[in-house]
């Protein structure tokens, strides 16, 4: 198996240089596209409500992630509290909006990573990391000293700064962004981020430039590459089609995509039709057809199982 990139950077002293660059982005803060410019090193807080230390909600082996991440040992998820996007329909509203979690220093974060590896997880899966990239990077040397070797997964909303992502080149092995909105109107209404579509496109292209298409080992476990999620929204099929076409035409027809049907109204979604209802089966079937029509052929396995069951084939 190919050695995780962060080990090579650490060995040659390059990781420390990247960490120093990332720390500089905390004051004034330019870590994410919001560019709040607060002094987070002095614990000032902007939109993400996170100061000098990362806040962690929970960490544990996760068996509900995409098939290539789970394998037999699970994906080692670390859920970061708060968020830089703050979708009003977030299914983790208590974590992202209400701030449930505990401040965690670099040593504690490193210990979490190593603990998950020792439990047999195939990777360390940073969930909602966009606003805490410097803190994650600062913890890596300590984790490496404790024996960390597994691939690192960057599991984000897609609202990521390309400049910050460049600091992660050779550190992150697997990128798993969401691509939520194609229209700036939707992004503004649901996340107060009208620039999301443009930002997400640039971010995903940068991610793909760094790691390429998803590569798996002989057991079907991901070792490197890009995996994209798209949550199909009620009344949002037009945007879904555009997102899928972008992935096929501008990124790669070999992009591994999870077209997700898990949407349900959470947070403040009940106040915002048409997302005040669940996704219909018809809408989801149409979304999958759009993926096929766009030329995408690497859909998460569980979606194909659902299709076959609905058709009475399996």
C-alpha positions in Angstrom: 0.0 0.0 0.0 1.2 3.5 -0.8 2.4 5.5 2.2 0.1 8.3 3.3 1.4 11.6 2.0 1.5 13.4 5.3 4.2 10.9 6.5 6.5 11.8 3.6 6.0 15.6 4.2 6.7 15.1 7.9 9.8 13.1 7.2 11.3 15.8 5.0 10.3 18.7 7.3 7.7 20.1 4.9 4.7 19.5 7.2 6.0 22.0 9.7 6.3 24.7 7.0 2.7 24.1 5.9 1.5 24.2 9.5 3.2 27.6 10.0 1.5 28.9 6.8 -1.9 27.7 8.0 -1.5 29.3 11.4 -0.9 32.7 9.7 -4.3 32.4 8.0 -5.9 32.4 11.5 -5.0 36.1 12.1 -6.6 37.8 10.4 -8.7 34.8 9.6 -8.8 33.8 5.9 -9.2 30.1 6.4 -12.5 29.8 4.6 -14.3 31.8 1.9 -16.1 33.9 4.5 -12.8 35.7 5.3 -14.1 37.1 8.5 -10.6 38.5 9.3 -11.0 38.2 13.1 -8.0 37.4 15.2 -8.6 33.7 16.0 -5.2 33.3 17.5 -6.4 35.7 20.3 -9.7 33.6 20.4 -11.8 36.1 18.5 -14.7 34.4 16.7 -16.3 35.0 13.4 -19.2 33.2 11.6 -17.8 29.8 12.5 -17.8 30.7 16.2 -14.4 28.9 16.6 -11.4 30.6 18.1 -7.9 29.3 18.6 -8.9 25.7 19.4 -11.1 23.3 17.4 -14.3 22.2 19.1 -15.1 18.5 18.7 -18.6 17.1 19.1 -17.7 13.4 19.0 -15.3 10.8 17.5 -16.0 7.1 16.8 -15.8 4.4 14.2 -18.6 5.1 11.7 -20.2 2.4 9.5 -22.8 4.5 7.8 -20.4 6.4 5.5 -19.8 5.5 1.8 -18.8 1.9 1.1 -15.1 2.6 0.1 -14.5 4.4 3.4 -16.2 1.9 5.7 -14.7 -1.5 4.7 -14.7 -3.9 7.5 -13.3 -1.6 10.3 -15.3 1.5 9.7 -14.3 5.1 9.0 -12.8 6.9 12.0 -15.0 10.0 12.1 -14.1 13.2 14.1 -17.1 15.5 14.1 -16.1 19.1 14.5 -18.5 21.5 16.1 -19.7 24.7 14.3 -19.5 25.3 10.6 -18.6 28.0 8.1 -21.6 27.3 5.9 -24.5 27.0 8.3 -27.3 25.6 6.1 -30.6 26.2 7.8 -31.7 22.6 7.1 -28.6 21.0 8.6 -29.2 17.5 9.9 -26.6 18.1 12.6 -28.2 21.4 13.7 -27.3 21.0 17.4 -23.7 20.6 16.4 -23.3 23.1 13.6 -25.6 25.9 14.9 -26.0 25.3 18.6 -22.3 24.5 19.3 -22.5 21.2 21.1 -19.0 20.0 21.8 -15.8 20.6 23.7 -12.7 22.6 22.9 -9.8 20.4 22.0 -6.1 21.1 21.8 -3.6 19.6 19.4 -2.6 16.8 21.7 -6.1 15.7 22.4 -7.0 15.8 18.7 -3.9 13.7 17.9 -4.9 11.2 20.6 -8.4 10.9 19.0 -6.9 10.1 15.6 -4.6 7.4 17.0 -7.4 5.9 19.1 -9.6 5.5 16.0 -6.7 3.8 14.1 -6.1 1.4 17.0 -9.8 0.5 16.9 -9.3 -0.7 13.4 -10.6 2.2 11.4 -9.4 2.4 7.8 -9.0 6.2 7.8 -9.4 9.3 9.9 -12.5 11.2 8.6 -12.5 14.9 9.5 -16.2 15.9 9.4 -16.9 19.6 8.8 -13.2 20.6 8.8 -13.3 23.7 6.6 -13.0 26.2 9.5 -10.4 24.2 11.5 -7.8 23.3 8.9 -4.9 24.9 10.8 -5.9 23.1 14.0 -6.0 19.7 12.3 -2.6 20.3 10.7 -1.1 21.3 14.0 -2.2 18.0 15.5 -0.7 15.8 12.8 3.0 15.8 14.0 1.8 14.7 17.5 -0.4 12.0 15.9 2.5 10.8 13.7 4.7 10.5 16.7 2.0 8.3 18.3 2.0 6.0 15.3 -0.7 7.4 12.9 -0.4 6.0 9.4 -3.9 5.6 7.9 -5.2 7.9 5.1 -6.9 11.2 6.0 -10.3 12.1 4.7 -11.5 15.7 4.3 -15.3 15.5 4.6 -16.6 19.0 3.9 -19.6 21.0 2.7 -17.6 22.1 -0.4 -17.5 25.7 0.9 -13.7 25.6 1.0 -11.0 28.2 0.2 -8.8 26.9 -2.7 -5.9 28.8 -1.0 -6.4 26.8 2.2 -6.8 23.6 0.2 -3.4 24.1 -1.4 -1.9 23.9 2.0 -3.3 20.4 2.3 -1.8 19.0 -0.9 0.1 15.8 0.0 -1.6 15.8 3.5 -5.1 14.8 2.7 -5.4 11.5 0.9 -9.2 11.4 0.2 -11.4 14.4 -0.4 -15.1 14.0 0.2 -16.9 17.3 -0.4 -20.6 17.9 -0.9 -21.8 19.9 -3.8 -25.0 21.4 -2.4 -26.3 24.2 -4.6 -25.9 25.2 -8.2 -27.8 28.4 -8.0 -26.6 31.4 -6.0 -30.2 32.2 -5.1 -30.6 28.9 -3.3 -27.2 29.2 -1.6 -28.1 32.7 -0.4 -31.6 31.6 0.9 -30.5 28.4 2.6 -26.9 29.2 3.7 -26.4 33.0 3.3 -23.6 32.2 0.9 -24.5 33.4 -2.6 -20.9 32.6 -3.8 -21.2 28.9 -2.8 -21.7 27.6 -6.4 -18.6 29.3 -7.7 -16.5 28.5 -4.6 -17.6 24.8 -4.6 -16.6 24.4 -8.3 -13.2 25.8 -7.7 -12.7 23.8 -4.5 -13.7 20.5 -6.1 -11.5 21.1 -9.1 -8.6 21.8 -6.8 -9.3 18.7 -4.8 -9.3 16.6 -7.9 -6.1 18.2 -9.1 -4.4 17.1 -5.9 -5.7 13.5 -5.6 -7.4 12.5 -8.8 -10.2 10.0 -9.2 -10.9 7.6 -6.3 -8.5 4.6 -6.0 -9.4 1.6 -3.9 -7.3 -1.4 -2.7 -8.0 -5.0 -3.4 -10.6 -5.1 -0.7 -12.5 -2.1 -2.1 -11.3 0.3 0.6 -10.4 3.8 -0.6 -6.7 4.8 -0.3 -6.7 8.1 -2.3 -8.8 10.3 -4.5 -12.0 12.3 -4.8 -15.5 11.2 -3.7 -18.4 13.7 -4.1 -21.7 13.8 -2.3 -24.8 15.5 -3.6 -27.9 15.7 -1.4 -30.9 15.8 -3.7 -33.3 18.5 -2.4 -37.1 18.7 -2.8 -37.9 20.8 -5.8 -34.2 21.0 -6.7 -33.8 18.6 -9.6 -32.7 21.3 -12.0 -29.8 22.2 -9.7 -29.1 18.5 -9.3 -28.8 18.0 -13.1 -26.3 21.0 -13.3 -24.2 19.6 -10.5 -24.0 16.2 -12.0 -23.1 17.6 -15.5 -20.4 19.7 -13.9 -18.9 16.6 -12.2 -19.0 14.6 -15.4 -17.8 17.3 -17.9 -15.5 19.5 -15.8 -14.1 17.1 -13.2 -14.2 13.5 -14.6 -16.7 10.9 -15.7 -14.9 8.6 -13.4 -15.8 10.7 -10.3 -17.2 8.6 -7.5 -20.5 10.1 -6.6 -23.0 9.5 -3.8 -26.4 10.8 -5.0 -28.1 11.0 -1.6 -31.8 10.6 -0.9 -31.5 11.2 2.9 -33.0 14.7 2.9 -35.5 15.4 5.6 -36.6 18.7 7.1 -34.4 19.7 10.0 -33.4 22.9 11.7 -35.4 25.7 10.2 -36.3 23.9 7.0 -40.0 23.7 8.0 -40.1 27.5 7.5 -38.9 27.3 3.9 -41.0 25.5 1.2 -40.3 23.5 -0.9 -37.7 22.0 1.5 -40.2 21.7 4.2 -41.0 18.2 3.1 -39.1 15.0 2.4 -37.7 14.1 -1.0 -40.1 11.9 -3.1 -39.1 8.6 -4.5 -39.9 9.9 -8.0 -37.5 12.9 -7.5 -34.7 10.6 -6.4 -35.2 8.2 -9.3 -35.0 11.1 -11.7 -31.8 12.3 -10.0 -30.2 8.9 -10.5 -31.3 9.0 -14.2 -29.6 12.4 -14.5 -26.4 10.9 -13.1 -26.5 8.1 -15.7 -27.4 10.5 -18.5 -24.4 12.8 -17.5 -22.1 9.8 -18.0 -21.3 9.2 -14.3 -20.9 5.5 -13.7 -19.3 5.3 -10.3 -22.2 5.8 -7.9 -22.1 4.6 -4.3 -23.0 1.0 -4.3 -25.9 1.4 -1.8 -27.7 3.6 -4.3 -27.5 0.9 -7.0 -28.8 -1.7 -4.5 -31.8 0.6 -3.8 -32.5 0.9 -7.6 -32.4 -2.9 -8.1 -34.7 -3.5 -5.1 -37.3 -1.0 -6.4 -37.2 -2.7 -9.8 -37.8 -6.0 -8.1 -34.5 -7.4 -9.4 -32.8 -7.8 -6.0 
